[in-house]
Amino acid sequence: MAEDRDEGELLEQPDVADIELVKVLHALGDPTRLHLLGVYASGGRYDCSSERLGVGHLHKSTVSHHMRIMRQAGITSTRAVGRNRYVQLRRADLDARFPGLVDTLVGAMAAGDGPATGN
């Protein structure tokens, strides 16, 4: 987990009112992105290190692609600080739009219904 940082540029993301359930569910239909939701749901802000995110088997460009899809769907926010990117779950925004969705998905993954490690 990276330090909590307030500096840097917040990358483009939808406003809370513009987060659409269909786009969120479509983004989370991918096992890797569902895994990342579980990582981000633990709180904090993460850098883009694939090893720290538990996706070390993926190329950096693939991890960046998954992060972009999640950001564009409104699931995460990304702050650019120099050449680094720090990602955080938009938990409050998702809970405001779709109460219980994140908890339900994280709970299902904890119960063994999530993606297998190594996806």
SULGI-V562063 format. One record per residue. RES is the residue in three letters. PHI is phi as a letter, one per 30 degrees, with the letter a starting at -180 (NA if undefined). PSI is psi as a letter, one per 20 degrees, with the letter a starting at -180 (* if undefined). NEAR is the number of other ideal C-beta (glycine too) atoms within 12 Angstrom. Layout:
RES;PHI;PSI;NEAR + RES;PHI;PSI;NEAR
This chain:
MET;NA;p;18 + ALA;d;r;21 + GLU;d;q;15 + ASP;d;o;16 + ARG;b;p;24 + ASP;c;i;12 + GLU;d;r;13 + GLY;j;r;21 + GLU;c;p;17 + LEU;d;p;21 + LEU;d;q;22 + GLU;e;p;15 + GLN;a;q;27 + PRO;d;q;24 + ASP;d;q;14 + VAL;e;g;18 + ALA;d;i;10 + ASP;c;j;17 + ILE;d;p;30 + GLU;c;p;20 + LEU;e;g;18 + VAL;e;g;13 + LYS;d;h;24 + VAL;d;g;32 + LEU;d;h;22 + HIS;d;g;18 + ALA;d;h;32 + LEU;d;j;38 + GLY;d;i;18 + ASP;c;p;24 + PRO;e;h;23 + THR;d;g;33 + ARG;d;h;40 + LEU;d;g;33 + HIS;e;g;31 + LEU;d;h;44 + LEU;e;g;44 + GLY;d;h;32 + VAL;d;g;38 + TYR;d;h;36 + ALA;d;i;31 + SER;d;i;21 + GLY;j;r;16 + GLY;i;a;19 + ARG;c;p;30 + TYR;c;q;36 + ASP;d;a;30 + CYS;c;k;35 + SER;d;o;22 + SER;d;h;25 + GLU;d;g;15 + ARG;d;h;21 + LEU;d;i;33 + GLY;i;k;27 + VAL;b;k;32 + GLY;d;i;17 + HIS;d;i;16 + LEU;c;q;26 + HIS;d;q;14 + LYS;e;h;19 + SER;d;h;12 + THR;d;g;22 + VAL;d;g;31 + SER;d;h;24 + HIS;d;g;22 + HIS;d;g;36 + MET;d;h;42 + ARG;d;g;24 + ILE;d;g;28 + MET;d;g;42 + ARG;d;g;35 + GLN;d;h;26 + ALA;d;i;35 + GLY;j;j;36 + ILE;d;h;44 + THR;b;r;41 + SER;c;q;35 + THR;b;p;35 + ARG;c;p;29 + ALA;c;p;22 + VAL;b;o;22 + GLY;i;c;12 + ARG;c;i;9 + ASN;c;q;20 + ARG;b;p;30 + TYR;b;p;34 + VAL;c;q;39 + GLN;b;q;35 + LEU;d;p;36 + ARG;d;m;34 + ARG;e;g;28 + ALA;d;g;17 + ASP;d;g;26 + LEU;d;h;37 + ASP;d;h;19 + ALA;d;h;17 + ARG;d;g;25 + PHE;b;m;27 + PRO;e;p;14 + GLY;i;i;14 + LEU;d;g;27 + VAL;d;g;31 + ASP;d;g;18 + THR;d;g;21 + LEU;d;g;32 + VAL;d;g;28 + GLY;d;g;17 + ALA;d;h;20 + MET;d;h;26 + ALA;d;h;15 + ALA;d;j;11 + GLY;j;j;10 + ASP;c;j;15 + GLY;c;a;26 + PRO;d;q;24 + ALA;d;q;13 + THR;d;p;16 + GLY;j;j;12 + ASN;d;*;19
